[in-house]
Amino acid sequence: MKHLTPIVPAACIACRSRHLKCNGVKPSSSPTSITMESSTTPHHTNTDITCQPIATTSHYLPAYYHYIHPAHPFLPPSPTLHMLLSLRQLPHLLAAIAYLSSFHTQPSHTALLLAEAIHQLSSPLCPHDGYAVQANLLIAIGLDGSGELKRALAFFNQAVDIALEIGMNDEKFAERNGGGNRVVEESWRRTWWECVVLDGMVAGVHQASSVRLEGVGEGVGLPCEEANYISGDIPAPNSLEEFNEGDLSDGDIVIFSSFAYRIAAISNLVRILAIPKPIFPDDPLITKTDAYLVNWSLHLPSTKRILIEDGRVDEMIFQAHMITYASTILLHRPHAYPDTAPAHTITSCAPHQPTRGGPTYNIHAAKVVQAASAIASLIALPVPLTLHTHFFTCVVTLGAIIDLSRWARLEGAERSEDIRQQIRLYTGALKTIAAVWPSAQKAQGQVRGAAHEIFTSRKLVSREREFWGGLLDEEILGLVCEDGDYGAGLLEGREEWDRESLAG
């Protein structure tokens, strides 16, 4: 493998943090014209600062492909990317890779690496090309994982703008820009579909933006299986039309890629987001939309129901299930019986969505509870939680909101303990993910806070019952006769009631 130079040979952490030029060895005292958020440039006088390269690809690239790529596999596989880097410089893409990888490897450098990535994308020398789309997507993922939702959306929208500008949504784009390399062509198709997936994901879990790409670029070929992508054995791509008509065709049943089922899951989520509000619980549109979710599960090949094989998780099918469970909750929660008011303080992923509490356990409630349990089962899979997409944080939080709402009004110690253990599963998962992603830390704090309030309230109710129960016992004991004839007063009343009843 060819050794690669630092992302920006003439940049160091010390100087980037002060908007200064340097040669990578000694800081300069003259400010540079980097376009940054800060409008002031402090005068640099300390010449004792040790300059260090912000990032080297030899350090961050392996980390990227280990920690990030399986959950968002749109960049070319490592060997192909190294080949491309030997042909041209891609400082904006490498800077974005370093930034996103640092969450797992060097979180103390994350802020500076973000500044460097933004600097590279802001450079007038940075072309509007497919690599700029990829770099913006990576930065958007990192900012979303940091809980900076508005900034993340800005970079995501920039990625989409460039993608549409260069025609990435055209089915011929990959072939025209692949240089005859089928792996590169596959990467461009995956980049477009990653835009589509993140478009629905961000709108769904955060409830703060509208879907931009519904129905756009549907002629782009679907991604292949991950094993084919890694090996370079790229088959002719299937189309979305073939996927949608696969169950009704007369020919052999085609098993599509896990990425394709992830795209289908996002399409179902987008349908749910398009439902007008408010809507009545018995509106036929809810039933029709729910049919898409049910059919997605019913027609899933048996090979796609197994999330783990040979000790490794199929991250694409994992996300497809994750998205489907979240979609079920978003569709049915407004009409389910659990009042979500007890979890109103949980807003780290999305604003609180109030629901009406009801006395009956309806079909919507059953679907919501089942989906929350399925989310808990995803947590329990024997794989590191930090290797999943950070969007899993918001899906876990969604499940927690459902079970916290149930716990707040549930009676019966045994059932209460079951839900309590499931809530502990949510908080434990968020705690683990928070070791990498700051957004999970905020979510964990809010879920734990709501759980503590509910737990305290339940204990108070239990003590009140014990108190009033004790008073009732004292009243009964007070009816005991002094001569030891226990319950004589009560029995006299009972005999009188019996005589009247018999007479009637």
Buried (B, 14 or more C-beta within 10 A) or exposed (E): EEEBBBBBEBBBBBBBBBBBBBEBEEBBEEBBEBEBEEEEBEEBEEEEBEBEBBBBBEBBBEBBBBBBBBBBBBBBBBEBBBBBBEEEEBBBBBBBBBBBBBBBBBEEBBEBBBBBBBBBBEEEEBEEBBBBBBBBBBBBBBBBBBBBBEBBBBBBBBBBBBBBEBEBBBBEBBBEBBEEBBBBBBBBBBBBBBBBBBBBBBBBBBBEBEBBBBEBBBEBBBBBBBEBBBEBEBEEBBBBEBBEEBEEEEEEEEBBBBBBBBBBBBBBBBBBBEBEEEEEBEBEEBEEBBEBBEEBEEEBEEEBEEBEEEEEBBBBBBBBBBBBBBBBBBBBBBBBBBBBEBBBEBBBBBEBBEBEBBEEEBEBBEBBBEBBBBBBEBBEEEBEBBBBBBBBBBBBBBBBBBBBBBBBEBEEEEEBEEBBEBBEBBBBBBBBBBEBBBBBBBBBBBBBEBBEBBBEEBEEEEEEEEEEEEEEEEEEEEBBEEEEEEBEBEEEEEEEEEEEEEEE
